C-alpha cells in the first residue's frame, strides 16, 4: 500500500506554514463552518479540525492545500472502487483516515514544519541525519493520526 503524503515534495518548500490569505479566513456563517469542528485544539491551527466525512475533508483541503484536490478525488475514486470489489468499507475508512491525517499536518504549522524538515533530510548524505529525519517523519505521522482518532 502506498502512503499519501501531506504535501507533494515539490510544494513542501513553496508553502509558508501558518499563512492564509484574507479570502481564506473562516467567519461565522462561512460555508465551511458546518463541516469544521468548532474549536482549535493547539492554538495556532490554520483551520479547525474537520469532521471525518468526505465533504468535510474536501472543504478543509480546499483551504490548507487546494493543489491536492485532484489527488484527493483520484484516491477517493480508487478507494470506492476497491470497496465495491472487496465488498468492504475498509478502503473507504482508510481513505478517510489518511486524508484526515494529511490535513491535520497541513493545518498545524508545528507539524507541517516538522514534516517539511523530515522530508528535506530523508536522503541526507549523513546517515545519522537521514535516520533522524525518518524517525521524525514517523513521529509526525503518528501524532497526526492519533489526533484525528481522538
Protein Blocks (a to p, Z undefined) as FASTA:
>chain_A
ZZddfbdfklmmmpcghiacfklpccehiaklmmpcfbdfklpafbdcddfbfklmmmmm
mmmommlmmmmmmmmmmmmmmmmmnopaklmmmmmmmmmmmmmmmmmmklmmmmmmmmmm
mmgfblklmmmmmmmmmmmmmmmmmmmmZZ
